[in-house]
Amino acid sequence: MDFDLVYEAYAEYVYSFLKSHLRDSYLVEDILQETFLSVYRQLNGFQA
């Protein structure tokens, strides 16, 4: 699976979820980045 497709499909939802729970945009951006970095690292083992 292509990382760009995963990011486009889920980034907005993950961002919205984080924003609704944290209310700190800097922390939200940091966690979003760490989340998708982890996804990127694990993507080769993912089976769709």
N, C-alpha and C positions, 0 to 999 in steps of 0.2 A: 504494500500500500504506500502511496506517495505522501510524504509529510505535508506538502502544500494542501492536498485534499483534506487531510485530517484537520489541519489548522483552520482552513476555510469553513469546514463543517462544524467545528466545535468551539473555536476561540470566542465567538460572541456569547455563546451560552455560558462558558466557563467564566468569562469576564463578568457577565451579569450576575451569576451566582455569587462570585467573590465580592462584588460591589455591594450586593444586598446584605451580605453578612459582615463585611469588614468596614465599609464606609471610609476607608483611607485609601485614596487613589494610588499613592506610592506603594503601599503594601500590596494592593491588588495587582498592580503591574509587576511587582517583583514575584509574587506567587504565580501569576500567569506565565511569566517567563520561565520560572523553574519547572512548572508543570509541563509545558511544551518542550522544554529541554529534555526532561525525563522521557516524554513520549518519543521524541526524536531518537534518543539513545536505545529505546526498546523496540522501535518500529520493525526492525528486521525479524524479530521473533513473533510478530503479530500475524495471526491468520484471520483473514476476513471471511 
